[in-house]
Amino acid sequence: MNNIVQCKSEWLKTGIRWAALVLICLAFLFISFFTYKKFFPNTPVAERADCLVDADNDPTIATVQGPGWLKKQKRLILDAQQINPQIVLLGDSITYRLSLTGPGAKNDYSQVFQEYQSAGRTANLGIFGDTSANILWRVQNGGLAGIHPGVLVLLVGANDRHCHWSVEHTVKATKEIVRQIQIQLPDTRIIVEGQLPREGESRYIDLNKQLAMALSGMPHVYFEDLSDLFFQDGEFRQDAFLESPAKALHPSPTGAALIAGKIVPLITRLLSETASPSDMNQPDDTHE
């Protein structure tokens, strides 16, 4: 009889141990999932909480991606302050990729970035996954602090598509970003790059038309529609993007070089017309 009671007791203890182990595993999985979502914001944009803001009703809403993103934007501006840039590139992953030097040829944009550097000291403030709301937050919260570039190149809105925000939202948000930049950097010339094309989609056409109209009356703002660069003899240039034409998002080094070929001469002209505050404080040492 004692043996039976003892066996039942052992079975009960074993069952409790297994139940506790299962609960610990479930808790670990639960914590791991939400920790990943919190600290690794470079997940698909549509899954991020900052896509859920009621942005179409108020395109001046500014949002953050997460703690890791906040650290990244602080590091970027601190690095920029160290070089006292004449040129600032502000945007999302399209801009961010200009600083990549590999691995592999498709991730090597060093020659393209050197084209910008040849025009002046260049700081890349691109962050992967940024929406217009994220870039607006950065501009409003120290993302341009302590720098006085002669030219700022802005590319924004690609990730708004993934958030399912309207063309009108992106246009109004872009204009608000430009307005906030002008408040902080009144002497800086701002080049706003148009949305890049995607085969079979008209959003970029509508967006670029509306952007051109919305920005036309703003002083020291230069809108550049880059769409034509990505077509040759009426055909979409498949070598100009990393993705297929129907999913085109990130320019390849070839595509980025096409953009630089149009933008860098404009940067050079604007810098020559108006001396950058950076030039007054630091000699140009980009042509060593």
N, C-alpha and C positions, 0 to 999 in steps of 0.2 A: 504493500500500500504506500509506504514511504517512497519507494522507487517511482511509482506512478505520479505522485505529487511532485517529486523532484524533477521528473521529466517535463511535466506540464509547466513547472516554473522556469526551466531552461528554455522551453519553446517560447514562453511569454517574453523572456529577456531577449532572445534572439529576434523575435518579431519587433520588439521595441527598438532594438539596435538598427534593424533594417529600415523601419519607418523613419527613425531619426536620420539615417544616412540619405534616404530619399528626399526628406525635407531639406537637408543641407544642400544637396545637389540642385534642387529646384530653386532654393534661395540664391545659390551661386549663379545659376543661369539668369535669374531675374535681375540680379545686381549687375552682372556682366553686360546684359543687353542695354540697360539704361545708362550704364557708365559709358559704353561705346557711343550711344547716341549723344550723350552730353559732351564728351571730350573729343570726339572725332566728327566734327561738323561736315567734313568733306564727303558725306554720304549724298546720294542723289537729292537734288535740291527740293523736289516736291515732297520729300519725307520730313524736311526740317520744319520746326515749329514756326520759324520766322516767315515761312511762306503763307502762314494762316492768318496774317494780319488782314484787316479789312482795307486793303490798300487801294482798291478801286474807288472807295468813297473818300479816301484821304491819301493821295500819293505823296504827301510830305511826311508820312510816318517813317521813322527811322528805326531799324532793328539790328540786333546783333546775331551772329551765328552761334557763339558759345564761348566758354572760357579760353579754350585753345586759340580761337580766332582773336580774342582780345589781346592775348600775349603776342600773337603774330603781328597785329597792326601796331602795337607799341614798339616792337623790335624794328619794324620797317621804318618808322619815322625816326627812331634813334639812329639807325644806320644812315638814313638820308641826311640827317643833320650833320653827320661826320664829314660828308663830301660837299656840303653846301651846293646843291645841284642847280644848274642852269635850266635843266629840263626835268620835268616830272611826268612819269607815265602812271596814270591812275585808272584802275579797272579791275576786271575779274581774272579768270584763268587764262583768257586770251592774252592779256597783258602779262600776267605772271610768267607764262611760258617763255617770254622773250629773254628771261635770265637763265634758262636751262642750257646746259652745255653737254648734255647726254643723259643716260647712255644711248648710244646708237645715233645714226644720222637724223632720224625723224624727231629726236629730242634735242638736237644741237642747234640752238639759235644764236650762237656766239657771234657769227659773222653779221647777223642782222642787228644784234644789240650794238655791235661796234659801229654800225652806221649811225645810230643815234649818238653814241659817244663821240663820234667824229664831229658832230655839231656842237657838243658841249657836255659838261659833266651831267650824267643822267642817273636819276634815281627811279627804280622800278617799284611802284607801290601797288602792284597787282596782287590780289588774293583770290585763291581758288573758290569758286562758288558764289562770289558776291552778287547780290541783286542790287537794284537801284536803291532799295531801302538800306542795305548794308553800307554802301558807299556813302550815302547821305549821312548815316550815323558816324562814319569815320571822319568825314569832313567837319561835322558839328562837334566832334569830341576829340580834338587834338591830332587828327590824322594828317594835318598839314602844319603843325606847330613848329616854329623855329626855322622854317625854310622860306626862301623868297625867290622862286624860279622865275626866269624870264618867260618861259613857256610851259604850260601844263597841257598834256594830251589826255583826253578823257574818252574812254570807251565803256559804255554801260548799257545794260538792258538784255543781254543774251540770256541770263538766268531768269529774267522776269517771265520769259516764255514758259519755262518749266514750272513756274509758280502759277501759271494760268492767269497772269495779270494782263490787262488790256493794253492795246497800243496807246490809248489816251493816258493811261496811268504812267507808262514809261516815259512818254513825252513830258508830262507835267513834272514827274520826278526828276528827270534829267535837267529840266529848266531850273528846278529848285536847287539841285546840286550845283549848277553853274552859278546861280545867284549867291549861294553860300560861299563858294570859292571866291567870288568877286569881293564879298564883304571882307574876307580875310587877306586876300592877295589882290588889291585893287590895281596894281601895276602889271600883273601877270596876264599874258595873252593866253587864251584858252582855245585849244583846237578840240572840237567835239567830232569824233569819228562816227560815221553812220553805222547802222546795223549791217552785219555781213550777210550775204545771200545764202539761201538754202533752196535747193532745187525743188520745184513744185509747191513752193510756199510764197504767199504774197505779203505776209506780215512785215517783212523787212522793207518792202516797197512803200507800204502805207506809213510805216514808222519813219522812214527817212524823209518822206514828203512832209509829214507833220513836224518833224524835228527841224527841218530847214526853215519852215514858216515860224515856228515858235521861237527860234533863236535868232532870227534875222534882225530884230531890233535891238539886240543886246550889244553894247560896246565891247570891243576887243575880244569878240567871240567869232570863231571861224568854223563853220560846219563843213565837213568833208564827207561826201557820199563815196564810198569805196567799192560799191557793187560792181561797177564795170570792170574792175581789175580782175575779177574772178570769172570772166567770160572771154572766150577766144573764138572768133568767127561765129558768134552766137551760141557756142556750146559751153557748158559749165566746165571749168577747169578742174578735173579730178585730182590733179597733182597739187592743188593749192590748199587742200584740207586734209587733215588726218583721217576724218571720217568719210563715209560715202556721201555723194552729193545730196541725197535725200535726208541725211542726218548731219550735214555739214555744221560744224561749230568752231573747231579750233584750226586756225590756219597752220599748215605745215611750214617748215622753214622757207619753202618756196613761196607760199602765200604771204608769210610775214615779210619776206623781202619785197614783194609787190607793194605792200602797204608802206613800208619804209621808203621805197622809191618815190612815193607820192608825198608822204608826210615830212620826211627829213628836209627836203628843199624848202618847204614852207616854214619849218622850224628855224632853219638857218636865216631865212629872210626876216622873220619876226624878231629874232635875236639881234640882227644887225640894225633893224629900225629903232629898237628901243633897248638901251643898255640894261641888262639884267642887274637887279640889286646884288646878285651873287658876284657879278663881274666887278662891282665896285669894292667888294670886300676881299676878293681872292683872285689871284692871277689865273689865267687859263692855262692849265697844265695837261690838257687832254691830248696834246700832240707831241708827246715826248719822243 
